[in-house]
Amino acid sequence: MAVQKTKVSPSRRNMRRSHDALTGPSTAIEPSTGETHLRHHISPNGFYRGKKVIQKSGD
């Protein structure tokens, strides 16, 4: 079993954990409709990069 040689101070421990925080998903705003969607995904209305790529059955 590994045993530490010296005590790790709370400051050192917290510095090591500083990059472990979770971030939210990155979102993009569709320029034609203003909708928010996940990056590299189509918007809920079927737009991607300003162009209509999917026709819904109701359209």
GROMACS elastic network, one bead per residue, 0.5 to 0.9 nm:
[ bonds ]
;  ai    aj funct       b0    kb
    4     7     6  0.70370   500
    4     8     6  0.84898   500
    8    11     6  0.81887   500
    8    12     6  0.63466   500
    8    13     6  0.64878   500
    9    12     6  0.53383   500
    9    13     6  0.62718   500
    9    14     6  0.86759   500
   10    14     6  0.60166   500
   10    15     6  0.84770   500
   11    14     6  0.52341   500
   11    15     6  0.61406   500
   11    16     6  0.87280   500
   12    15     6  0.50625   500
   12    16     6  0.63217   500
   12    17     6  0.87829   500
   13    16     6  0.52971   500
   13    17     6  0.65073   500
   13    18     6  0.88810   500
   14    18     6  0.60908   500
   15    18     6  0.51738   500
   15    19     6  0.82719   500
   16    19     6  0.72757   500
   16    20     6  0.84526   500
   17    20     6  0.53969   500
   17    21     6  0.79127   500
   18    21     6  0.68880   500
   19    22     6  0.86282   500
   23    26     6  0.85692   500
   24    27     6  0.89059   500
   25    38     6  0.72820   500
   25    39     6  0.87259   500
   26    37     6  0.87424   500
   26    38     6  0.63341   500
   26    39     6  0.64129   500
   27    36     6  0.64255   500
   27    37     6  0.54614   500
   27    39     6  0.52985   500
   28    35     6  0.82095   500
   28    36     6  0.56302   500
   28    37     6  0.55009   500
   28    38     6  0.59792   500
   28    39     6  0.53500   500
   28    40     6  0.84922   500
   29    32     6  0.88996   500
   29    33     6  0.83055   500
   29    34     6  0.56478   500
   29    35     6  0.54915   500
   29    37     6  0.64414   500
   29    38     6  0.86807   500
   29    39     6  0.86398   500
   29    43     6  0.88253   500
   30    33     6  0.57060   500
   30    35     6  0.51910   500
   30    36     6  0.63007   500
   30    37     6  0.73595   500
   30    42     6  0.89011   500
   30    43     6  0.71344   500
   30    47     6  0.74878   500
   30    48     6  0.72802   500
   30    49     6  0.66103   500
   30    50     6  0.65838   500
   31    34     6  0.54885   500
   31    35     6  0.78604   500
   31    49     6  0.71438   500
   31    50     6  0.58654   500
   32    35     6  0.83001   500
   32    47     6  0.80977   500
   32    49     6  0.80657   500
   32    50     6  0.51131   500
   32    51     6  0.78699   500
   33    45     6  0.86714   500
   33    47     6  0.81737   500
   33    50     6  0.79490   500
   35    43     6  0.67788   500
   35    44     6  0.79526   500
   35    45     6  0.85535   500
   36    43     6  0.70941   500
   36    44     6  0.87084   500
   37    40     6  0.86287   500
   37    41     6  0.69219   500
   37    42     6  0.70516   500
   37    43     6  0.52909   500
   37    44     6  0.74359   500
   38    41     6  0.55437   500
   38    42     6  0.76732   500
   38    43     6  0.77281   500
   39    42     6  0.81634   500
   40    48     6  0.81150   500
   40    49     6  0.89902   500
   41    48     6  0.71491   500
   42    45     6  0.78961   500
   42    46     6  0.57256   500
   42    47     6  0.55519   500
   42    49     6  0.82250   500
   42    53     6  0.80658   500
   42    54     6  0.86563   500
   43    46     6  0.53370   500
   43    47     6  0.52978   500
   43    48     6  0.64630   500
   44    47     6  0.74962   500
   45    52     6  0.82602   500
   45    54     6  0.81020   500
   45    55     6  0.85529   500
   45    56     6  0.79838   500
   46    51     6  0.84188   500
   46    52     6  0.57965   500
   46    53     6  0.57957   500
   46    55     6  0.67431   500
   46    56     6  0.75870   500
   47    50     6  0.60752   500
   47    51     6  0.53465   500
   47    53     6  0.57021   500
   47    54     6  0.71172   500
   48    51     6  0.54482   500
   48    52     6  0.64721   500
   48    53     6  0.64655   500
   48    54     6  0.89967   500
   49    52     6  0.85201   500
   52    55     6  0.74024   500
   55    58     6  0.82483   500
   55    59     6  0.64492   500
   56    59     6  0.53548   500
